[in-house]
Amino acid sequence: MKPNVIVFFTDQQRWDTLGLNGCRAGLTPNFDRFARQGTFFKHGVTPQPVCGPARSCLQTGQYATTTKCFANGIDLNDDSPKLAELFSGAGYRTAYFGKWHLSNSTGKQAVPKEKRAGYQDWLAANTIETTSGPYSARLWDVNDNEVQLPGYRSDAQTDAMIRYIGEHAAKPDESRQPFLLFHSYIEPHHQNTDDSYPAPHGYTEQYRDTPLPPDLQSLTGSAPEHWAGYCGMIKRLDEALGRLMDSLESTGLAENTIVAFISDHGCHFKTRNSEYKRSPHESSIRVPFAIWGPKWNGGGERLESASLVDLMPTLLDSADIAIPEGVEGRSLLPLARNDNTNWPEETFIQFGDNFMPPGRAIRTNRWKYAVTAPDDSKGQPNASIYQETHLYDLQTDSYELANLVDKKSHAPVRAAMRERLMRYLRDIEGQSPTIEQAESGNGGAQLTIEYPNSITVSY
């Protein structure tokens, strides 16, 4: 019997909001429980820390420069393999709920059918954060009809997901297809219309005294204003996860359903630039990531490198669907079987979009190394010249408060990481750019990026 597959996808959730990663605020008891039951990727990262590009990687198993979605507002590449199309071809019913952010349909929120990457059932908006509020969820159905969902937004979407599962379970066995259900929440992303983090009523108050993580304590940003609401949003999402799992148990689907939990990127609360992500730091690129259910239970905590770009081939492998040529991620399923033969130590990260120059990074469990192109390259998918801008020792400085890029003592580390990065640039992007080395004592290149509405980003 083919397993059902559910992706529980949050937006802008930091890695250190998890109890499994040391958070003591009690935000994620359900995630922690199910991740312990299944396989938890402690060092999960995103390959591109901004919404649209990350989502393109997730739907295709390719890096953003390959999908052509290196920035928001770009349609998914027609030539890329598509998760939903491959599952549909294997006999699955496919459904998408929530935020899409992969359509460039002149501002329209009803995503045209030809831009839904093959999903058959649909209840979504292109950018929910601009069309709905915390208590006014607006989505569009498969026929482009606007649907208003009652309740707090993440609850309302969860209710719709549970109804879908119940309708599936009620079908006669002979007409019941296995399903791929992709559920994309906007929470805990900020509300774009007023730059707030609107938790459900009463939840912000519960977390007023929750300590800030070390980076948010040490660096100037917006966290003192927003952290409590952000925590409240995450708590309600975790309750939604518990409700989802309850619905699977009550319908008899739990034993044959794989659930993957991941976020598109993190949130640095304007500490690294003047918005919330778009940087190579842990606060931007490290994300919650766990899978449980058939083939995944008992996999334990894995310390190997794991990326969001790996999720698409991983889900295909989990459902015994062939991974097509052109997929650049790799299936993580061998790790659940404790097989890490020839597993790479590093993950490759691309950052940059229309408002900032391209950058590239390599992350191991010990080191983070990043390079950034000059400011005149902003809006380009890649560059011919990069400058060394970041080097962190994650073993002694997990919150990246001491940039070592200009230290003579770490020149050998930079050289080794530079060579690793060049291999990925050649293999993934087909490029061999020049990387200008940081000069001792200059602290790395200082870059200023101008965003719309007078937002300035400084590195």
N, C-alpha and C positions, 0 to 999 in steps of 0.2 A: 504494500500500500504506500503510495507516494505521500510524503509528509506535507502538511500545510506549512506555509512560511509567513511570518509576520515580522515586519521591520517597524520598530518603535523608535522614531527619529525625532530627537529634540533639537533645538536651535540655540546655539551660542551657550552651551552648558560647559562650565569649567570641569576639568578632571578632578580637582580637589574638593568638589562638592559631594563626593562619594564617601560613605563611611569606610569602604574598603581602601580608600586612599587617605584615611586619617581624619576626615571631617568628623567633629564631635557634636555637630548641631542636630544630628538625627534626621537629616533631610531625605535619605534614600534607603530606608529599611527594606523595602520590597526589592529594589534593584540589588542591594547587597545580598539578600537571601537567594534570589534566583541566580545571580552571578556565581555565588559559592556552589550552587547546585550544578551549574554548567561549566563554561569556560570563560575566564575573565582575562582580558588582555590589558595588563596593568600599564603598558606603555603605548596604548593606542594613540595615534595621531591622525590629523587630517593632512592631505597633500596640498591643500590650498585653503587658507583661512579667510574665506569670504563666501557668502551664501551660494550664488549661482555656480561658480566654478567647482566648489566642493560637491554640489549636487550632480553636476555633470560627471564628475569622477565616480560618484556612487552608482549612477544609472548605467554606466558604460564599462567600468573597470579600467578606464584610461585616464592618463593625466590631463590636466586642463589644457595644456598646449596641444594635445592630440585631439581633444574634443572640440577645440577652437573656442571654448567658453572660458577664456582667461580672465573675464570680468563679468559683472552682472549685466543683464539686458541683452544677452546673446543667445540665439536659438541653439539648441543641441545639434551637433553635427549629424547630418543624415547618414553619413557613412559609418558612424560608430555603432558597435553592437549594443543592443538595448536589452536590459534586464527583463522587462515585461514581455517583449517579443519572444525572447528565448523561452520563458516560462509558458507563454501561450502556445508556442509550438510544441511543447512537451505535454500538452493536455491540461494545463492549469487555467483557472479563472483568475484574472488579474484585476486588482482594484487599487486605486490611489485616493487617499483622503488628505486634505490639509493644504499646506503651502507647497507650491511647485517651484517658482522662481527660475524657470528655464524657458520662458517664452518672451519674445520681443514683439508682441502684437500691439504696438503703438499705444501702450498704456492700458489695454483692456485686461480685465481680471478673469474673464471667462476664457480659458485656454482653448484654442482651436483643437479639434480632434486630431488633426495631423501633427500637432506639436505635443502630444501627450505620451510620446515614446512607446506607444503600443498598449497602454493600460485600457482595459475594456470597460470597467466600472469606474466611476469618477465622481468625486465630491470635493472640489478644490478651488483655490484662487491662486493667481500667480504670486501676489505678494499680500498675504493676509494682514501684515502689520500696517499697511497703508489703507485698507478698506474696511477694517473692523476694529472694534475696541474690545476690552476685556469681557464685557457683557453684551456684545453685539456681533457675534460671529456671522460673517457673510461668506458663503461659498457658492459655487456654481456646479450644477449636476451634469450628467453625461450629455444632456440636450441643451446645455448652456442656459438653463433656467436658474435665476438667483434663488438661493435657499437661505433663510434666516434660521439659525439654530438657537434654541433657548438655553440659558444658563451661562455660567462662567465659561469662557472660550475653550479651554482645554477639556473641561467636563463635557461641553456640548459635542466636541469632536469625538470624545471617547464614547459618549452615548451612541453616536452614529456608527462607530466601529463595532460596538457590542451588538447593535441591531443587525448589522450586516452578518456578523458571526452567527447570531441566532437564526437568521433566515437561511443561512447556509446549512446549519445543523438540522433544520426542520425538513430539508428536502429528502425524498426517498433515496436510499443508498444507490440505486441504479442510475440516478440522475445527478448525483452529487460529484462535482469535480473537486480535486484538491485546489486550494487557492493560494495565491501570493497576495497578501494584503500589506500595502506600504502606507504607514500612517505617519504623516509629517506635521508635527506641532510647530507653532511659532514660539511658544514659551520655551525657555525663559529669555528670549530675545526682547530687547527694549521695544516699546511702543513708538514707532517712528514719528507719529503725528505730534507727540509732545515730549519725546525723549524721557520717558518714564519706564519704570518696571512695575506694572500694575498687578500685584498679587490679588487673589480673591479677598473679599472683605474679612478683616480680622487676622489675616495671615502675616501681613507686614509687621503688625504689633508683636507677634510671637517671636520675631527674630531681631528686634531692636538692639539687643545686647549681644548678638552673635559676633565673636571676634572676626576681624578681617584677616585674610591670609597675609603672610609676610610681605609679599610684593605690594599689596594694596595698602598696607600700613606704612611702608617705607617710601613709596613713590606718590607724587601728587596726581590725583585723579578724581573721579566722580563716585567712587565706591562708598564713602561715608554717607552720601545721600541715597544711594540706590541698593546697597548690599542687602538690607532687610527685605525689600520687595523681591529682589532676585531670589533670595532663599525661599521666600514664601511661594513663589512660582514653581520652584523645583520641588518643594514638598508636595504641592498639589499634583504635579506630574507624576511623582512617585505613587501617590494614591491612585492616579489613573492607571498606572501599570498594575497595581494590585487588583483593580477592578477588571482589567483585561484578563489577567490570569484567572480570576474567579469565574469569568464568563466562559473561558475555555474548559475549566474543570466542570462547571455545571452543565455544559453541553456535551461532555464526553470527548472533547477534542484535544485536551491537554497532552495526552500521551503521544499524539501523532502530530504535534505542532512545534516547529522550530521558531523561536523568538530571538531576534537580534536587536540589541539596544545600542544606539550610537548617536553622536551629535555631529553636526557639520563642522563646527569649530568652537573655540572657547570665547572668553571675554576678558579683556585686560582693563576695562573701566577707565579708558583714557589715560592710562599711565605710560604707555609706550608710544602713542601718538594721540591725536585729538579726536579719535573715535573709539571703537571697541575691539577691533581685531586687525587684520591686515598687517601682521608683523610675524616674525619667526619665533617669537618667545613662547614658552610653555603655556602661558596664559591664553595665547591665541590658538596654538596648534595641537595641544594635548587634549584628548577627549575621553569621556566614558565609553567603554566598548566591552560588551559581553554577549555571548550567545548561549542559549540553553535549549533543551529538548532532545529529540532523537539524534544520536551520533555526537552530541555535545555535552551531555550530562557526565560529570565526573572528570572533565578535562582539567580542572583546577586552575590555579593562577599561573598565567604564562608571562614570562619576562622578555620573550623574544620581540623583535620589532613587528609591529602590526599597523596597517594603515587603512583608512577609509576606502582607498582605492582597491583594497583587497576584498571588500565585502561582496561585490558583485560576483567574482569568480567563486568565492566561498559559498554563497547561496546556491549557485548553479551546482557546484560539487556536492553540496549537502542533499540536493534533490536528484542526484545522478543524471544531471544534464551536462552535456559536453561543453567545455569552455572553448569558445571560438578563437581563432587566430585574431590577433589585433588587441586582445585584452592584455594590459600591461601590469595589472595587479596579479596576485597569486593567491590560490586557495589556502586558507588558514587551517583547513580541516586536519592536515597531518599533525598540527600542534596539539589538537584535542586527543590525539592518539599517542602523544609524547614522542613524536618523530620530528626532530628539528634538523635532520640531515641537510647539510649545505645551506642552512638558513642564513640569510645576510644579517649582519650586525646593525645595519643602518636603515633608516627610512629617508626618502627623498621628498623635499617640500619645495613647492613653488609659491611665491607670493608676489603681489603687485596686481594692479588693475588699471582702469582708465584714468585714475586720479593720482597714481604713484608709479614710480619706475619699477620694473621687474626685479625680483630678488629670488635667490635660491638658497636652500639650506640642506644640510645633512645632520641627522640626529642619531646618535647611538645612546645607549643607556648611560654613558659617561660624558659624552661631549656633544655640544651643539655648535655648529659652524655655519655662518651665513655670509652671503655676499649680496651687494645691492648695486644696481646700475646707476649711472649718473642721472640727475634729475631730468635732463633733456630727453631721456628714454621713456618717460611716463606715458602710459597709454599703449605701450607696445607689449606683445606677448613675450618677447625675449630681447636680449641685447648682445652686442659683440664685445662689450667691455663691462666687467663688474669690479667692484672694489670690496675688499674684505671689511666687514662692518661689525661682526659679532663673533665672539668665541666665549662659551661658558662651560665650566666644569659642573655638570649636573650632579655629580657625586657629592660635592662639598657645597654647592650653591644651587639647590633645586629650584629656587625662585629667581635665579638669574639677576642678582643684584650687583655682580662684579663682572664687567665686560673685560675679558683678557686678550682681546684681539691685538692690542698694541704692546703686549709683554714679550720681551726678548726670550724669556724663559720658556715661552710656549710656542716659539717658532717651529719646532719639530712637530708639534701637534697640528698646527695650522697647515704645515706642508702635507702631512698624512691625510688630513680631512679634505684639503684642496684636491688631492689626487682622487679621492673617493667621489667627490662632487663632480669632477671632470668626467669620470666614467659614466655617471648618470646623465650628464648633459649630452654626451655623445650618444649614449644608447637610447634615451627617451626623446631628446629634442633634435638629435642629429646636428648638434652645434659643438664647436670647439672655441669658445670665447676666451678672451684674455682676462685673467683675474689679477688685478693689481694688488700687491701685498700691502697690508697696513704698515705704516711707518711707526717705529717705536716712539711712544710718548704722545701720539696724536689722538689716541682714543677712538680711532676709526673715523671713517668719513662722516661728516655732518651733512645731512640731507634735509631740505625743507620742501614739503609737498603742500600745494594749495588745493583745498577741496572747495566744492561749491558752498555758497552761503558763508564765505569768509572763514571756513574751518582751516586751520593750519596744522600740519603734522610735522614734527621735528624728530630726527633720529640723533 
